[in-house]
């Protein structure tokens, strides 16, 4: 899923549920590092995937943990 639609000057968009960010302050960014996945504030300067709240952040981390376990 695309986090930013290039045809629109809005966003960011949640990579899990495709909701557009409005005025909520509950947004996070999922940052992938080599062996670690971090949750940071959306304002963090590092590149990452925006998620709209705790439920979507937990879903992204859960998918990452499942993929790591499957590789072992």
C-alpha positions as CSV (number, residue, x, y, z in Angstrom):
1,X,0.0,0.0,0.0
2,X,1.3,3.5,-0.8
3,X,1.7,5.8,2.1
4,X,1.6,8.9,0.0
5,X,-0.5,9.3,-3.1
6,X,1.5,11.5,-5.5
7,X,-1.6,12.8,-7.1
8,X,-2.7,14.5,-3.9
9,X,-1.0,17.1,-1.7
10,X,-2.4,15.6,1.5
11,X,-1.4,13.0,3.9
12,X,0.4,11.2,5.3
13,X,-1.6,8.0,4.9
14,X,-1.5,5.0,7.2
15,X,0.3,2.1,5.6
16,X,-2.0,-0.4,7.3
17,X,-5.6,0.9,7.0
18,X,-5.1,3.8,4.4
19,X,-6.6,6.5,6.7
20,X,-5.4,10.0,6.0
21,X,-3.8,12.0,8.9
22,X,-5.9,14.8,10.0
23,X,-5.5,16.6,13.3
24,X,-4.9,13.5,15.5
25,X,-1.7,13.4,17.6
26,X,-1.7,9.6,17.9
27,X,0.3,8.9,14.8
28,X,3.5,7.0,14.8
29,X,6.2,6.0,12.4
30,X,7.5,2.4,12.0
31,X,11.3,2.5,11.4
32,X,13.1,-0.5,10.0
33,X,16.7,-0.9,11.0
34,X,18.8,-4.0,10.2
35,X,17.4,-6.5,12.8
36,X,15.2,-4.0,14.7
37,X,11.8,-2.4,14.1
38,X,11.2,0.8,16.1
39,X,8.2,2.8,16.8
40,X,8.8,6.6,16.9
41,X,6.9,9.8,16.8
42,X,5.7,10.8,13.3
43,X,7.9,13.9,13.5
44,X,11.0,11.8,13.6
45,X,13.4,12.6,10.8
46,X,14.3,9.0,10.0
47,X,12.5,7.4,7.0
48,X,9.7,5.1,8.0
49,X,6.1,4.0,7.5
50,X,3.4,6.2,9.0
51,X,0.7,4.4,11.1
52,X,-2.4,6.0,12.4
53,X,-2.5,4.6,15.9
54,X,-1.7,1.9,18.4
55,X,-3.7,-0.8,16.7
56,X,-2.0,-0.3,13.3
57,X,1.4,-0.1,14.9
58,X,0.8,-3.4,16.7
59,X,-0.3,-5.0,13.5
60,X,2.8,-3.9,11.6
61,X,5.1,-5.1,14.4
62,X,3.2,-8.4,14.7
63,X,3.6,-9.0,10.9
64,X,7.3,-8.3,11.2
65,X,7.7,-10.7,14.2
66,X,5.8,-13.4,12.3
67,X,8.0,-13.0,9.2
68,X,11.2,-13.2,11.4
69,X,9.9,-16.3,13.1
70,X,9.1,-17.9,9.7
71,X,12.7,-17.3,8.5
72,X,14.2,-19.2,11.4
